[in-house]
């Protein structure tokens, strides 16, 4: 299995990023944390500092399983302002996941929500709609084949389990969920 990458920028939403890393690693998925800055320490929106696995220049993104963008502000804006990541997302096209503000702030301007069902943090729906996204009002997670979006912090576990399900199957997602004393709601 090829590695997946989650991108961290100053101001990322910690629960969304770290939950994804934790759940995917529980499933045995190779997930790498990547700083979009030249620094290995990245501070989240609530002051939690994370030491990443790679800096962007070191990450071998070609053939990646998933490219994942957590939300948070200004984290999502910082991701959107980083042209090398935007180029990688546009080139990847399949195996893209974003949560919270990231579907609207990162993916929508790149045209990646165009024609697709999606969800995002409440209040950001217009950005997705204006970019051609088919926003699902009130949806917590929208999991299409190779394209997953979620609404925000409270959806982080189901968002991560949806990535597991698309990578390893529904049974694997249910098994990881059971080990965490929760359920996988497809």
C-alpha positions as CSV (number, residue, x, y, z in Angstrom):
1,X,0.0,0.0,0.0
2,X,1.3,3.4,-0.9
3,X,1.5,6.1,1.8
4,X,-1.0,8.7,2.4
5,X,-0.2,12.3,3.5
6,X,-1.9,14.8,5.8
7,X,-0.7,18.4,5.4
8,X,-0.2,20.6,8.4
9,X,0.1,24.4,8.2
10,X,0.3,26.9,11.1
11,X,-3.2,27.1,12.6
12,X,-4.5,23.6,11.6
13,X,-7.4,22.1,13.6
14,X,-5.6,19.7,15.9
15,X,-8.5,17.2,16.5
16,X,-9.1,16.9,12.7
17,X,-5.5,16.2,11.9
18,X,-4.5,14.0,14.8
19,X,-7.7,11.9,14.8
20,X,-7.0,11.1,11.1
21,X,-3.4,10.1,11.8
22,X,-4.4,8.0,14.9
23,X,-7.3,6.2,13.1
24,X,-5.4,5.4,9.9
25,X,-2.4,4.1,11.9
26,X,-4.7,1.9,13.9
27,X,-5.9,0.5,10.6
28,X,-2.3,-0.2,9.5
29,X,-2.4,2.5,6.8
30,X,0.9,4.3,6.2
31,X,0.0,8.0,6.9
32,X,2.7,10.6,7.0
33,X,2.3,14.1,8.6
34,X,3.8,16.8,6.4
35,X,4.7,20.4,7.2
36,X,4.1,22.8,4.3
37,X,6.9,25.0,5.9
38,X,10.6,24.2,6.1
39,X,10.1,23.6,9.8
40,X,9.3,20.2,11.4
41,X,7.3,21.7,14.3
42,X,3.9,23.0,13.3
43,X,1.6,24.8,15.8
44,X,-2.2,24.2,15.6
45,X,-5.1,26.6,16.0
46,X,-5.2,25.8,19.8
47,X,-1.5,26.0,20.5
48,X,-0.7,22.3,20.2
49,X,2.7,21.8,18.5
50,X,3.2,18.7,16.4
51,X,6.5,17.4,15.1
52,X,5.8,16.1,11.6
53,X,7.2,13.1,9.8
54,X,8.3,15.1,6.7
55,X,8.6,18.6,5.3
56,X,6.8,19.1,2.0
57,X,10.0,19.0,0.0
58,X,10.8,15.6,1.3
59,X,7.4,14.0,0.7
60,X,7.1,11.7,-2.3
61,X,3.6,12.5,-3.4
62,X,3.5,10.7,-6.7
63,X,1.4,7.6,-6.4
64,X,0.1,8.6,-2.9
65,X,-3.0,6.8,-1.7
66,X,-4.6,9.9,-0.1
67,X,-3.8,13.6,0.1
68,X,-5.6,14.9,3.2
69,X,-6.3,18.5,4.3
70,X,-7.4,19.2,7.8
71,X,-9.4,22.4,8.5
72,X,-8.9,25.1,11.0
73,X,-8.1,28.8,10.6
74,X,-5.7,30.1,9.5
75,X,-4.6,26.5,8.8
76,X,-6.8,26.1,5.7
77,X,-5.9,29.5,4.4
78,X,-2.2,28.7,4.8
79,X,-2.7,25.4,2.9
80,X,-4.6,27.2,0.1
81,X,-1.8,29.8,-0.2
82,X,0.9,27.1,-0.6
83,X,1.1,26.7,-4.4
84,X,3.1,23.4,-4.4
85,X,0.3,21.7,-2.4
86,X,-2.4,23.1,-4.6
87,X,-0.5,21.8,-7.7
88,X,-0.2,18.4,-6.0
89,X,-3.9,18.3,-5.3
90,X,-4.9,19.3,-8.8
91,X,-2.6,16.6,-10.2
92,X,-3.7,13.9,-7.8
93,X,-7.5,14.1,-8.5
94,X,-8.3,10.8,-6.7
95,X,-7.8,10.0,-3.1
96,X,-8.4,13.5,-1.8
97,X,-10.0,14.2,1.6
98,X,-10.7,17.5,3.3
99,X,-12.6,18.5,6.5
100,X,-14.0,21.6,8.1
101,X,-13.0,24.8,6.2
102,X,-10.6,22.9,3.9
103,X,-13.2,21.8,1.3
104,X,-14.3,25.4,0.8
105,X,-11.0,27.2,1.3
106,X,-8.5,24.7,-0.3
107,X,-10.5,22.4,-2.7
108,X,-13.2,24.8,-4.0
109,X,-10.8,27.4,-5.5
110,X,-8.9,24.6,-7.3
111,X,-12.1,23.4,-9.0
112,X,-12.0,20.1,-7.1
113,X,-15.5,20.2,-5.7
114,X,-17.1,21.1,-9.1
115,X,-19.9,18.7,-9.8
116,X,-19.3,16.7,-6.7
117,X,-21.5,16.2,-3.6
118,X,-19.6,17.6,-0.6
119,X,-19.9,19.1,2.9
120,X,-17.9,21.6,4.9
121,X,-18.0,23.6,8.1
122,X,-21.3,25.6,8.5
123,X,-21.0,29.0,7.0
124,X,-18.5,28.0,4.2
125,X,-21.2,26.3,2.0
126,X,-21.4,29.3,-0.4
127,X,-17.7,28.9,-1.4
128,X,-18.3,25.3,-2.3
129,X,-21.6,26.0,-4.1
130,X,-20.1,28.9,-6.1
131,X,-17.3,26.5,-7.2
132,X,-19.9,24.0,-8.5
133,X,-20.0,21.8,-5.5
134,X,-23.3,20.1,-4.6
135,X,-23.3,20.9,-0.9
136,X,-25.3,18.4,1.2
137,X,-26.8,20.6,3.9
138,X,-26.3,19.1,7.4
139,X,-24.2,16.2,6.1
140,X,-21.5,15.2,8.6
141,X,-19.4,13.2,6.1
142,X,-19.8,12.8,2.3
143,X,-17.8,9.9,1.0
144,X,-17.6,9.5,-2.7
145,X,-15.3,7.2,-4.5
146,X,-11.8,8.7,-3.9
147,X,-13.2,12.0,-2.6
148,X,-14.2,12.6,1.0
149,X,-15.4,15.8,2.8
150,X,-16.5,16.3,6.3
151,X,-18.1,19.1,8.4
152,X,-15.7,19.7,11.3
153,X,-14.1,18.6,14.5
154,X,-17.0,16.4,15.8
155,X,-16.9,14.4,12.5
156,X,-13.2,13.7,12.5
157,X,-13.5,10.1,13.6
158,X,-16.2,9.2,11.0
159,X,-14.1,11.2,8.4
160,X,-11.0,9.1,9.2
161,X,-13.1,5.8,9.2
162,X,-14.4,6.7,5.8
163,X,-10.8,7.0,4.5
164,X,-10.1,3.6,6.1
165,X,-13.3,2.1,4.5
166,X,-12.3,3.3,1.0
167,X,-8.7,2.1,1.5
168,X,-9.3,-1.3,3.2
169,X,-13.0,-1.9,3.1
170,X,-16.0,-1.4,5.3
171,X,-15.1,-4.4,7.5
172,X,-11.7,-2.9,8.3
173,X,-13.4,0.4,9.2
174,X,-15.9,-1.4,11.5
175,X,-13.1,-3.3,13.2
176,X,-11.1,-0.2,13.9
177,X,-14.2,1.6,15.1
178,X,-15.1,-1.3,17.5
179,X,-11.6,-1.1,18.9
180,X,-12.2,2.5,19.7
181,X,-15.6,1.8,21.2
182,X,-17.5,3.5,18.5
183,X,-19.2,2.5,15.3
184,X,-18.5,3.1,11.6
185,X,-21.6,4.8,10.0
186,X,-21.4,4.3,6.3
